[in-house]
């Protein structure tokens, strides 16, 4: 298959700016000796015997999970005689960097961070290799790794056409955060449906001075699309008819969902049309909105009193349900192996990934600030939000609509490029420049061209 439009367009755009991407190489400190359970010790000895002396290079993003797993590297190096170098890029630059790297014939890394929306294009182009065979290799993947312990919904974000392309270092889903203090003061319950969400947002915007109803992303980059898509599928709409591979933005359900989404934004803060996740999170943490509909990872900063004036005053609930049912997305950072890495080097890279993301190392990983991706981690957590996140993830795993959304859209090879087009037209409806019908018709046309139609 020819290079996807997403890669071609992105590479052209970023060649001029990529030189400005900031990266650094993480140099771990020398570890202290550690006594391991016998089964772990046996595995480490096997790895040292087979792969000792090799060097594994990782391309990572600047992220709490990266900081956490780099703290796990020194003892692995000491036990296996494998050197692990981690090159860390600013998260905002990494998409550009990874696409530029992928356009070349040689990938200079043995392990690379991937994310949910690139898994389809990178699988189709053969840039990342499936890891099914490695997971099934009981010598390389010991029982204490425990793949089954990863949350089922998060596995959706690393699976494409029934193959697994990475192992998880970060996960998130849609989550509703709400001001318990305000809800109690005004006798409100957390909304469970789209209608209730709209009514609650309207109430706080109109009746409580200085407080907007809801904070949410709406920026005309890729973020307006991110915020709209669960509403679309929750209405029974779809971005794509997967059987014909044609866009379906102009279905009555999709159009109705866009009208709903834009109506909801009316009860947000002034300037919401320019909100990325940073502005949406900050607005809520500063006590300026009654609700926040965001990625679940926002909860960490919400409960940090050094960053949030509402810490300890917030409740959490799953994504409300639409007319067609409950829909929430999942998104992941994951570790993947480039297809150019083969043989013993590929096996050695996998051993590094096993160590960094195993159930055995999970407690240290979380202690160092890593993000929970395993059921056992959620079940141990004492935070006010992790039980709700796990409940939401279980609902996602059991929701046919969420599966449909993840397979049809987040698995689409042109997702990145199309997402920017969709967000642009959502923003045009926000400003009143286009009607929802006009915007959806243009999405059909332009995304259809990307898919090879027209």
C-alpha positions, 0 to 999 in steps of 0.5 A: 500500500502506498504511503498514507496521505496522513504521512505524506501531508505531515512530512511536507509540513514538518520538514521545515520545523522539525529541526527545532524539536527538542530532545534529550538522552536520558542517562540513568543513575547507577542502581543498587543491588536487588534481590528478585523472586526466583522466577524473575531472576531466572528470566533476567539470567536468560536475557543476559545470556542471550542478549547481554552486550546489546544496546536498545535505543528508545524514542519516547515522549516527555511524559510522566510514564516516560519518567517513571519507566526510565527509573526502572531501566538501571536495575534491568541494565545491571541484571542483563548487561543490556544498555538502554538509551532513551531519547525523549522528545517534547510531546508536542513535537513527537508526532512530527518527529515520528512521522518524519522518521517513519518516512525514511528507509531506516528507523534509528530506534529499536523501540518507539512510542506509538499512540492510538490514532497512528496504529492503523497507518503504521500497521498498514505501512508496515512501520510497526510490527505486530507483537503477537508472536512475542506475547505467545513466546513463553520464554520471552514473555514470562507468566509474571508479565501477565498480558491479561491484566491490562484493562480490556478497553485499553487493549483496543488502542493497541489492536488493529485488524486482530493484531497487537502492535504495542504494550501499554505505558499510558491510557485514558478515556472520557471522564466527567469531572464536576464540582461537588461543592456547587452541585451540593449547594444547588441540589444537582446530581451528576448528569447521566444523559446528554439531555441532563448534561446540556440542562446542567451546563445551562443552569450553571452558566445562567444561574451561578455568577462567575461560573461557566457550565462546562469546560471542554476542548473545541480548538480547530486543530485536532481537538474539536474532533476529539471532543465531538466524536463520542457524541456523534457515535452516542447519537447513533451517527458515524464518521465512516461507513466501513463497508463502503469506506465512504464518509458518513458525516451527513447522516441525520444522526451525525448532523444532530450530534454536531448541533448538540455539541455546538449548543453545549459549547454555548454554556462554556467559558468565554473563548472556549472555541480556542480551548485545547486540553490545556485550556480546558483543564486549567479553566476547571482547575481554577474553579471557573466551570462547574463541569469538565468533560475531558480525558481521565488523565486530567484527574491527577492535576485536578486533585493536586492542590499545588495546581488546582483550587478545586482539589478535594471538591470534585466528583467523577462520573462516566461519560453521559449516554446519548440517544443510541447509548453510552460511548467513550473513547480510549487513547493510549501511548504504547511501546512498539517495535519498528519493522526494521528491527529483526532477529535477536535485536527485536527479541532484546527490544521486547525483553526491555518492553516486558520489564518496563510494562510488566505486572511485576514492575508495576508497583515501582512504575506507579510509585515513580509517577506512571499512569495505570493501565492494568486492572490490578493497578486500578483495584489497588488505587485509593484515589477518588477517581480511579474506581470511576475510570475503571468503571468507565473503561469496563463500560467501553469494553462492553459497548458495541458503539465504543468498539464501532468508533474505535474500529471505524475511526481510530483505526483508520490510516488517514485519521491524523490528517482527516482529524484536522479537516474535521476540527476545522469544519466543527470550528466553522459551525461554532462561529456560525460561518457554516451550518452543521449540514454545510460543514458535514457535507464538506467533511464528506467531500474532503475526507472522501478525497483522502480515502481515494474517492472523488 
